[in-house]
Amino acid sequence: MSKVKMLFLLLLAVTILSSDFYLDDEIMLKIEKEHGSYAKKRFELLSELMVSLKDKSDLEKLEGVNQFFNEVRYSSDEKVYGQKDYWATPWEFLGRDKGDCEDYVISKYFILKYLGVDYSKLYFTYVRSTKFKEPHMVLTYFETPKSEPLILDNNNRKIFPASQREDLTPIYNFNGDVLNRIGEAGEKSHKKWDELKLNMQRKKI
């Protein structure tokens, strides 16, 4: 049995299979067919990272996942998908090895949730970047509801508390699983989130 195969089995053994994101042999074959061998290798590295982080602290998971996805190249939705605003699944984002700020946040969110970080601590946060003078999205982590959040940002490789990111002006936060509960109640939650969830269910690659 190959090393990668063993990693997959271990990962599946320690993760709830109903998780929004997972890797298995079928998905890996689809990724290789759609995006090539280099894309498959990126997911193998992600699999190894997740195995190495599974018993680590939240902060170590945040740092590892943030660093990994910040290696992906930035590119606009119009260049990658021919759309003004598209929210990619982690399989699409890492498969293409490029995307915009929402795509970094989405992938970090789902991988951290997969690794057991309490989703109630993770928020999608719209901000305005004073450096780039444009709207931006980051992932924020709240240790407790009253804690100062930590900022995971594709424009900055290091994780800093919000008070040290004076270049970002917060606009609003939202939590994906709160939106899920709204959707389950029959109410529309957030158009882009609802589209993303459907694509996640379809394992869109």
N, C-alpha and C positions, 0 to 999 in steps of 0.2 A: 504494500500500500504506500502510495507516495506521501511525502511530507505535507503537501497541500491538501490531499484527501483527508489525512489525519486531522489537520487543522479545521477543515470543514466539519468533520464529525464531532470534534470537541466543541466547536462553536455552537453547533446545533444542540448539543447536549446541555449546554449551560444557558441556553436562551429559549424563551417561550416562543414556540413556533408561530404563534399568532401575531408576533411582532410585526410592525409596519414594514420593517426592513430586514432582509436576511439574504444570505448567499447560499446557494446550493449548486450542485453540478449542472442542473438544467439551466439555471440563470447564467452560470459561467459560460456555458456553450453558446447561449444566445448572445452574450456580450462579445465573445470572440468572433462570432459570425457577423454581428452588426458593426463592431468597431475595430476588430483586429486583435492580434496577439499582444500588442503593447497595452491595449486597454485591459485585456485579461490579466496581464502582469500587475497593473495598478490595483486591480481588485484582489489579487493574491496578496499584495503588500498590505492592503486594507484588512484583509482577513487575519494576517499575522499580527497586525497592530491590535486588532480587537481582542485576540486571544491574550496578547501580552498585557492588556489593560484590564481584563475582566475582574481581577481581584484588587485593583488599585483604588486609591481614594478618588473622590469626585474631582479634586483639583488636578490630580495626575491624569485623569481621563480627559478633563477639559484641555489641558496643555497638549496632550498627545494628539487628540482629534483636531484641535485648532491648528497645530503645526502641520499635520498631514494635509488637510484640505487647503491650507493657504499656499501649498505648492502648486495648486491648480492655477492655470492661467486665467486672467480676467478677460472677458469679452462680452460685448453687448448682446442682448437677446436678438436684436435685428440681424446681427452678423451670424449668430449661431442658429437661430430658429426662424428668422425672417418675420418675427413678430415684435411689436413694440414692448410688450411686457409678458413674459412667459416664465412660469415657475417650474423648474426642472426637478424630476425625481433624482435621488442620489445616483441611480444607475445611469441616467442620462448625463448628469453633470460629470461624473468621473469617467464615464465611457468616452465622452467627447474631450475630456481634459480641458474644459473651458466653460465659463459662465459668468453671470453677473452677481451682484451682492446678495440677492435673495437666494441664489442657488447655493452659495457657501453656507448661509444660515440654515437652509433646509437640510442639507446633508449633515451638518454638524448636529442639528437638533435630533434627527432620526438615529444617527449613530450613537449619540450620547444616551438617548432613550433606550436604545437596543442594549447598551452596556449597563443599564440599570440605574442611571442617574434619574432621580425623581423628576418626572416631566413637569410637576407643579413648580419646580425651581427654574425652568427654562422658558424664556420668552423671546418672541420675535419683536424686535424693537425698531420702529421707524425713528430715524434721527435726521438732522440736517448737518452735513459736514461743512464746517466753516473753511476748512482747508481747500476742499474741492468745490465749494459753493453750490451744492446740489443735494437732493434727498438721498438717503442711504439707509441700508438696513443692517443691523448687527444682531447677534445672539447675546442675550444677557442671562446671567445665572445669579439667582438670589438664594443664598444659603438659608435664610429665613425670610418671611414676608417683609420684615423690617430691615433686613440687611442691605448694605450698599451693594448694588449689583456689580459683577465682574463683566467686562466687555470682551467678547470674542469677535474680532473684526478682521476681515480679509485685507484691509489697508494697513494693518499693524500686526506684526507677527507675535508680539508679546501680549499677554492678557493683563489688563490693568483695571483697577476699580474705577467706577464711573467718575469719581472726583478728579482723577488724573487724566481724563479725556476731555479737556476743555475745548477741544476742536469739534466736539459733537454736542448738538443741542437736541435733547429728546423731544419727540412729538407724541408718540403713544406706543404702548406695549399690547401684545396679545399672546395668548397661550393656545397652542394648537388643540390640545385635548379639551379645553373649555369650549372651543368652537365645535369640536366633535359632538359634545353633549347638546349644544344648541341645535346642531343639525339633526341629531337623533330625536329631538323634541319636535321636529317638523318645521323648524324655522331656518331661514337662510342665515348662514353664519358669515361667510366671507367668500366672495366669488372665486378668487384665485385659490384660496385654501380648499374649497370644495372641489375644484378642478384637479388640484394636486392630489387630494385624497383618492379621487377616482383613478388617477394615473398610478398612484401607489398600489392600489388594489389590483390593477391590471399588470403590475410589474413592468411599467413602460420603460423600455431600454432605447 
